[in-house]
Amino acid sequence: MISLDEARELLLAGVGVLASERVAIGEAAGRVLAADVVAPRDQPPSAVSAMDGYAVVAAAVGDTLRVIGEAPAGAPFAGVVGPGEAVRIATGGVVPEGATLVVIQEHVECQGDGIMVRELSQANHVRPTGGDFRNGAVVAIAGDVLTPGRIALVAATGVAGVAVVRRPRVAIIASGDELRAPGSRDVGAIFDSGGPAIAALVEAWGGKPVRLPILPDDRVALDAALAGADLDVDVIVTLGGASVGHRDQLRPAFVGLGAVIAFDRVAVIPGKPTWHARFGDGRLLVGLPGNPASAFVCAHLFVAPLLAALTGRDPGLRLEVARLGQAIGANGLREAWLRGRVAVDDEGRRIVSVDARQDSSLTTPLAAANVLVRRLPDSPALGVGDKVETLAIGAF
């Protein structure tokens, strides 16, 4: 049995970023850029008005100016503005040649075919050419995650498609004769809750989940099911079937298909049966415990970092400090990750409450949790207000 840090090091050893593909900018949210995005033009391409008003060469309070035309957004005025003249302009309209400022419409009085300036702002209300970015500027770099803000920036360049890291295909396979898909009417059925939860996490972490049928415990039937399964994926995630019972045949079944075991026990609570194997063709396998809470916790510790590495993100655990809202006991020999909930108090401090229900089969406390509280081996008992490390869980 190895430590969590050793297991994660083995899991991530030699894992490289997947190949790139090109997608439309409207389909790129959350994806990781595989190449820099370079602006092919200035933005804005011409000076434009920041307000509705009148484009003029110069103005003083009391001036009377003749309106010679209009410059709505998207339809520039074709002429030149001279002294004593004005062009009515909309927000976003191209500032006509000759004009240097925009007098906002609230500061003028209309008089026939002209205007009289009643007031002036300190600002000229003109957005200059290239005020957002210049032609040739690198607006996003390889490795950036395309957040909604970056989507806006890239779209503003006029670029229609971007090169992004391919989403890893992840096969998710639950096993156990007792399991049934939700909706089954079998009396005494245990519904597969781990599989749908892990699929949702994989989707949120940038992967493409491939749900496969529940596998049986019988070795002959198991081998037959695997022989016909769609395992043309980057990562295989299994749930259950890897404990010490005589019916736990999943690990030897994959060994029979050519998988080489890297580790098969981890000194962590929950999740001791977590295992990892690799195929000669590069496919990676993460075996999670069968209990849904254990699988959920260990997915954050193993599957999330693996998908991050495959898509060019940082695979490190993003730990934050919180203060305990209640006392907790000393920890044992294995590193523990306890389900809890963080809230911010009136003084802006992060306060975490550890759920008393840590049974790995329970989904009610799992749904209520928003963090895991990390307890290193042999950690002492802690009291109210003591600091602990937490890891955010879930995806939404």
C-alpha positions as CSV (number, residue, x, y, z in Angstrom):
1,M,0.0,0.0,0.0
2,I,1.4,3.4,-1.0
3,S,0.7,6.9,0.1
4,L,-1.6,9.3,-1.8
5,D,1.3,11.4,-3.0
6,E,3.2,8.4,-4.3
7,A,0.0,7.1,-6.1
8,R,-0.6,10.5,-7.7
9,E,3.0,10.7,-8.8
10,L,2.7,7.2,-10.5
11,L,-0.6,8.2,-12.0
12,L,0.7,11.4,-13.6
13,A,4.1,10.1,-14.6
14,G,4.7,10.6,-18.4
15,V,1.1,11.7,-19.0
16,G,1.2,14.2,-21.9
17,V,-1.3,16.6,-23.4
18,L,-3.6,15.2,-26.0
19,A,-3.6,16.3,-29.7
20,S,-5.4,19.4,-30.8
21,E,-8.5,19.9,-32.8
22,R,-10.2,23.0,-34.3
23,V,-13.6,24.0,-33.1
24,A,-15.9,27.0,-33.7
25,I,-15.5,29.7,-31.1
26,G,-19.1,29.2,-30.1
27,E,-18.4,25.7,-29.1
28,A,-15.1,26.3,-27.3
29,A,-16.3,27.3,-23.8
30,G,-14.2,25.6,-21.1
31,R,-11.7,24.2,-23.6
32,V,-8.0,24.6,-23.4
33,L,-6.2,26.5,-26.2
34,A,-3.6,24.6,-28.1
35,A,-2.2,27.6,-30.0
36,D,-2.0,31.3,-29.4
37,V,-4.8,33.5,-30.8
38,V,-3.4,36.5,-32.7
39,A,-5.6,39.5,-33.5
40,P,-5.9,40.0,-37.3
41,R,-7.0,43.6,-36.9
42,D,-7.3,46.6,-34.6
43,Q,-10.3,46.7,-32.2
44,P,-12.1,48.9,-32.7
45,P,-11.0,49.1,-36.3
46,S,-11.8,52.8,-36.4
47,A,-12.5,55.5,-33.8
48,V,-16.1,55.1,-32.6
49,S,-18.4,57.1,-30.4
50,A,-18.8,56.0,-26.8
51,M,-22.2,57.8,-26.5
52,D,-25.2,58.9,-28.4
53,G,-24.7,62.5,-29.5
54,Y,-23.0,64.7,-32.1
55,A,-19.5,64.4,-33.6
56,V,-17.9,67.8,-34.0
57,V,-14.5,69.3,-34.7
58,A,-14.6,71.5,-31.5
59,A,-17.2,73.1,-29.4
60,A,-17.8,75.6,-26.6
61,V,-20.9,76.2,-24.5
62,G,-23.3,78.4,-26.5
63,D,-22.0,77.4,-29.9
64,T,-24.6,76.8,-32.6
65,L,-23.6,74.0,-35.1
66,R,-25.3,72.9,-38.3
67,V,-26.1,69.2,-38.5
68,I,-24.9,67.8,-41.9
69,G,-25.6,64.1,-41.5
70,E,-25.9,61.0,-39.4
71,A,-23.6,58.2,-38.4
72,P,-25.6,55.3,-37.0
73,A,-23.7,52.2,-35.7
74,G,-22.7,50.2,-38.7
75,A,-23.2,52.9,-41.3
76,P,-20.4,55.5,-41.3
77,F,-20.9,59.1,-42.5
78,A,-19.2,59.4,-45.9
79,G,-18.3,63.1,-45.6
80,V,-15.9,65.3,-43.6
81,V,-17.0,67.4,-40.6
82,G,-15.7,71.0,-40.7
83,P,-15.8,73.8,-38.2
84,G,-19.3,74.8,-37.2
85,E,-20.7,71.5,-38.3
86,A,-21.9,68.4,-36.5
87,V,-22.9,64.8,-37.4
88,R,-25.5,63.0,-35.3
89,I,-23.9,59.8,-34.1
90,A,-25.0,56.7,-32.3
91,T,-23.0,54.7,-29.7
92,G,-20.6,52.6,-31.7
93,G,-20.9,54.7,-34.7
94,V,-17.6,55.5,-36.6
95,V,-16.4,59.0,-35.8
96,P,-16.4,60.9,-39.1
97,E,-13.2,62.4,-40.6
98,G,-12.5,65.8,-39.1
99,A,-14.3,65.2,-35.8
100,T,-12.4,65.1,-32.6
101,L,-15.1,64.8,-29.9
102,V,-18.7,63.8,-29.3
103,V,-21.1,66.1,-27.5
104,I,-23.6,63.9,-25.8
105,Q,-27.2,64.5,-26.8
106,E,-28.2,65.4,-23.2
107,H,-25.9,68.5,-23.5
108,V,-27.4,70.0,-26.7
109,E,-30.7,71.8,-27.6
110,C,-32.1,71.1,-31.1
111,Q,-32.8,74.2,-33.1
112,G,-34.2,73.5,-36.6
113,D,-31.5,71.8,-38.7
114,G,-28.8,72.6,-36.0
115,I,-28.0,72.3,-32.4
116,M,-26.9,74.6,-29.6
117,V,-24.3,73.4,-27.1
118,R,-25.6,73.9,-23.6
119,E,-23.0,71.9,-21.6
120,L,-19.7,70.0,-22.2
121,S,-18.1,67.0,-20.6
122,Q,-14.5,66.7,-19.7
123,A,-14.3,63.4,-21.7
124,N,-14.3,63.5,-25.5
125,H,-16.5,60.3,-25.6
126,V,-14.4,58.8,-28.5
127,R,-13.1,55.3,-28.3
128,P,-9.8,55.3,-30.2
129,T,-8.7,52.9,-33.0
130,G,-7.1,49.9,-31.3
131,G,-8.2,50.9,-27.9
132,D,-9.1,47.3,-27.0
133,F,-6.3,45.6,-28.8
134,R,-4.0,46.1,-31.8
135,N,-3.5,44.1,-35.0
136,G,-0.9,41.4,-34.2
137,A,-1.6,41.3,-30.5
138,V,-1.6,37.9,-28.8
139,V,-5.0,38.0,-27.1
140,A,-4.9,34.5,-25.7
141,I,-2.1,32.0,-25.3
142,A,-1.8,28.2,-25.6
143,G,-2.8,26.7,-22.3
144,D,-5.4,29.3,-21.5
145,V,-8.8,28.0,-20.5
146,L,-11.5,29.6,-22.7
147,T,-13.6,31.3,-20.0
148,P,-16.6,33.3,-21.0
149,G,-14.5,36.5,-20.8
150,R,-11.8,35.0,-23.1
151,I,-14.6,33.8,-25.5
152,A,-15.7,37.4,-25.7
153,L,-12.1,38.6,-26.4
154,V,-11.4,36.0,-29.0
155,A,-14.7,36.5,-30.8
156,A,-14.0,40.3,-30.8
157,T,-11.0,39.6,-33.0
158,G,-13.2,38.1,-35.7
159,V,-11.6,34.7,-35.4
160,A,-14.2,32.1,-36.1
161,G,-12.4,29.0,-34.9
162,V,-9.6,28.1,-32.5
163,A,-7.2,25.2,-31.9
164,V,-8.0,23.5,-28.6
165,V,-6.8,20.3,-26.8
166,R,-9.0,17.3,-27.7
167,R,-11.4,16.3,-25.0
168,P,-10.3,12.9,-23.5
169,R,-12.8,10.1,-24.0
170,V,-13.4,8.5,-20.7
171,A,-15.2,5.1,-20.4
172,I,-17.1,4.8,-17.1
173,I,-17.8,1.2,-16.0
174,A,-19.6,0.3,-12.8
175,S,-19.5,-3.3,-11.7
176,G,-21.4,-5.5,-9.3
177,D,-24.2,-8.1,-9.6
178,E,-26.3,-6.1,-7.1
179,L,-26.3,-2.9,-9.2
180,R,-29.1,-1.8,-11.5
181,A,-29.5,1.3,-13.6
182,P,-31.9,3.9,-12.1
183,G,-35.4,3.1,-13.2
184,S,-35.1,-0.6,-12.7
185,R,-38.0,-2.3,-11.0
186,D,-36.0,-5.2,-9.6
187,V,-36.9,-5.9,-6.0
188,G,-34.0,-5.2,-3.7
189,A,-31.9,-3.5,-6.4
190,I,-29.1,-1.2,-5.5
191,F,-29.2,1.7,-8.0
192,D,-26.0,2.7,-9.7
193,S,-25.4,6.2,-8.3
194,G,-21.7,6.3,-8.7
195,G,-21.6,5.9,-12.4
196,P,-23.9,8.9,-13.2
197,A,-22.0,11.1,-10.7
198,I,-18.6,10.3,-12.1
199,A,-19.9,10.9,-15.6
200,A,-21.1,14.4,-14.6
201,L,-17.7,15.1,-13.0
202,V,-15.8,14.0,-16.1
203,E,-18.0,16.2,-18.3
204,A,-17.3,19.2,-16.0
205,W,-13.6,18.5,-16.0
206,G,-13.3,18.7,-19.7
207,G,-13.7,15.0,-20.6
208,K,-16.2,13.2,-22.8
209,P,-17.8,10.5,-20.7
210,V,-18.7,7.2,-22.4
211,R,-21.1,5.2,-20.2
212,L,-20.9,1.5,-20.5
213,P,-23.2,-1.2,-19.2
214,I,-22.8,-2.4,-15.6
215,L,-20.4,-5.3,-15.5
216,P,-21.2,-8.6,-13.7
217,D,-19.0,-10.2,-11.0
218,D,-18.8,-13.6,-12.7
219,R,-15.4,-13.9,-14.4
220,V,-16.6,-15.7,-17.5
221,A,-19.5,-13.2,-18.0
222,L,-17.2,-10.3,-17.2
223,D,-14.6,-11.3,-19.8
224,A,-17.3,-11.6,-22.4
225,A,-18.8,-8.2,-21.5
226,L,-15.3,-6.5,-21.7
227,A,-14.6,-8.2,-25.1
228,G,-17.7,-6.5,-26.6
229,A,-17.3,-3.2,-24.8
230,D,-16.3,0.1,-26.4
231,L,-12.9,0.6,-24.9
232,D,-11.5,2.8,-27.7
233,V,-10.9,5.6,-25.2
234,D,-8.1,7.6,-23.5
235,V,-9.1,6.7,-20.0
236,I,-11.1,3.9,-18.4
237,V,-12.6,4.6,-15.0
238,T,-14.1,1.6,-13.2
239,L,-16.2,1.5,-10.0
240,G,-16.0,-1.5,-7.7
241,G,-14.9,-5.0,-8.4
242,A,-11.4,-4.5,-7.0
243,S,-11.6,-5.4,-3.3
244,V,-10.4,-8.7,-1.7
245,G,-13.6,-10.8,-2.2
246,H,-13.5,-13.8,-4.4
247,R,-16.1,-12.2,-6.7
248,D,-14.0,-9.1,-7.2
249,Q,-12.6,-10.0,-10.6
250,L,-12.4,-6.7,-12.4
251,R,-8.7,-6.0,-11.9
252,P,-7.5,-9.5,-13.1
253,A,-9.9,-9.2,-16.0
254,F,-8.2,-6.1,-17.2
255,V,-4.8,-7.6,-16.6
256,G,-6.0,-10.4,-18.9
257,L,-6.6,-7.7,-21.6
258,G,-3.0,-6.4,-21.3
259,A,-3.2,-3.8,-18.5
260,V,-0.1,-3.4,-16.4
261,I,-0.8,-2.6,-12.7
262,A,1.0,0.5,-11.4
263,F,-0.5,0.4,-7.9
264,D,-3.4,-1.5,-6.3
265,R,-3.8,0.0,-2.8
266,V,-3.6,3.5,-1.5
267,A,-3.2,4.6,2.1
268,V,-6.2,6.9,2.0
269,I,-9.7,7.1,3.6
270,P,-12.0,6.6,1.8
271,G,-10.5,4.8,-1.2
272,K,-8.0,2.1,-0.1
273,P,-9.0,-0.2,-3.1
274,T,-8.1,2.6,-5.6
275,W,-5.9,1.2,-8.4
276,H,-4.2,2.3,-11.6
277,A,-3.0,0.4,-14.7
278,R,-1.8,1.2,-18.1
279,F,-2.1,-0.4,-21.5
280,G,0.7,-0.6,-24.0
281,D,-1.2,1.5,-26.5
282,G,-1.3,4.4,-24.0
283,R,-4.7,4.0,-22.5
284,L,-4.9,4.8,-18.8
285,L,-7.1,3.0,-16.2
286,V,-8.2,4.3,-12.8
287,G,-10.1,1.9,-10.6
288,L,-12.3,3.6,-8.1
289,P,-14.0,2.0,-5.1
290,G,-17.6,0.8,-5.5
291,N,-19.2,2.8,-2.8
292,P,-20.6,6.1,-4.3
293,A,-19.1,8.5,-1.8
294,S,-15.7,6.8,-2.0
295,A,-15.8,6.9,-5.7
296,F,-16.7,10.5,-5.7
297,V,-13.9,11.5,-3.3
298,C,-11.3,9.5,-5.1
299,A,-12.4,10.9,-8.5
300,H,-11.3,14.3,-7.2
301,L,-8.0,12.9,-6.0
302,F,-7.2,10.9,-9.1
303,V,-9.5,11.4,-12.1
304,A,-9.6,15.2,-11.9
305,P,-5.7,15.5,-11.9
306,L,-5.4,13.0,-14.7
307,L,-7.9,14.8,-17.0
308,A,-6.2,18.1,-16.1
309,A,-2.8,16.7,-17.3
310,L,-4.3,15.3,-20.5
311,T,-5.9,18.7,-21.4
312,G,-2.9,20.9,-20.4
313,R,-4.2,22.2,-17.1
314,D,-2.5,22.2,-13.7
315,P,-3.0,18.8,-12.1
316,G,-2.2,20.0,-8.6
317,L,-4.8,19.9,-5.8
318,R,-6.1,23.4,-5.2
319,L,-6.2,23.5,-1.4
320,E,-7.7,26.3,0.7
321,V,-7.5,27.0,4.4
322,A,-10.6,27.1,6.5
323,R,-11.3,27.1,10.3
324,L,-13.1,24.3,12.0
325,G,-16.7,25.0,13.2
326,Q,-16.5,22.1,15.6
327,A,-13.9,19.9,17.2
328,I,-12.7,16.7,15.4
329,G,-10.7,13.8,16.6
330,A,-7.2,12.6,15.9
331,N,-6.6,10.8,12.6
332,G,-5.1,7.3,12.1
333,L,-2.4,5.9,9.9
334,R,-4.1,6.7,6.5
335,E,-4.6,10.1,5.0
336,A,-8.3,11.0,5.3
337,W,-10.5,13.2,3.2
338,L,-13.7,14.1,5.2
339,R,-16.8,15.4,3.6
340,G,-17.8,18.8,4.9
341,R,-19.3,22.1,4.1
342,V,-17.7,25.5,4.1
343,A,-19.6,28.8,4.7
344,V,-18.4,32.3,5.2
345,D,-19.1,34.0,8.5
346,D,-19.9,37.6,9.2
347,E,-16.2,38.4,9.5
348,G,-15.4,36.9,6.1
349,R,-13.8,33.8,7.4
350,R,-14.2,30.4,5.8
351,I,-15.7,28.1,8.4
352,V,-16.0,24.4,7.7
353,S,-18.3,21.9,9.4
354,V,-17.3,18.2,9.0
355,D,-20.3,15.9,8.5
356,A,-20.7,13.3,11.2
357,R,-21.9,10.8,8.5
358,Q,-18.7,9.7,6.8
359,D,-20.0,6.2,5.8
360,S,-18.8,5.8,2.2
361,S,-22.1,4.3,1.0
362,L,-24.2,7.4,1.9
363,T,-25.2,9.9,-0.8
364,T,-27.2,12.3,1.4
365,P,-24.1,13.8,3.2
366,L,-22.3,13.7,-0.1
367,A,-24.9,15.9,-1.8
368,A,-24.7,18.3,1.1
369,A,-20.9,18.6,1.0
370,N,-19.0,21.3,-0.9
371,V,-15.5,20.5,0.3
372,L,-13.2,17.7,1.5
373,V,-11.2,18.3,4.7
374,R,-7.7,16.9,4.5
375,R,-6.3,15.0,7.5
376,L,-2.7,13.8,7.2
377,P,-1.7,10.5,8.8
378,D,-1.4,10.8,12.6
379,S,-2.9,14.3,12.7
380,P,-3.8,15.3,16.3
381,A,-7.3,16.2,17.5
382,L,-8.3,19.7,16.6
383,G,-10.7,22.2,18.2
384,V,-13.1,24.9,17.1
385,G,-11.2,27.6,15.1
386,D,-8.2,25.5,14.2
387,K,-7.1,25.6,10.6
388,V,-7.5,22.8,8.2
389,E,-6.9,22.3,4.4
390,T,-9.9,21.9,2.2
391,L,-10.5,20.9,-1.4
392,A,-13.6,22.1,-3.2
393,I,-15.7,19.3,-4.6
394,G,-18.5,19.0,-7.2
395,A,-18.4,21.0,-10.4
396,F,-21.2,23.5,-10.6
